């Protein structure tokens, strides 16, 4: 994520970068030390997308300040 946003690792913390998902479960998180997107919760595809062939997990990345 840091590389994709062209930010240095300290800037992730300074700019309050965070991952937000709709719904109760936050399946993804941002590893502040490495700048990687990681799973924060166990993802059960059968539970999440029972009747859907293509399962998509949507989230937003929030960055404070101007880019």
Long-range contacts (C-beta under 8 A, 24 or more apart in sequence): 1-30, 1-35, 1-36, 1-37, 1-61, 2-35, 3-35, 5-61, 5-63, 5-67, 7-35, 9-33, 9-34, 9-35, 15-63, 15-64, 15-65, 16-62, 16-63, 16-64, 17-61, 17-62, 17-63, 17-64, 18-61, 18-62, 19-59, 19-60, 19-61, 19-62, 20-59, 20-60, 20-61, 20-62, 21-57, 21-58, 21-59, 21-60, 22-58, 27-57, 27-59, 28-57, 28-59, 30-61
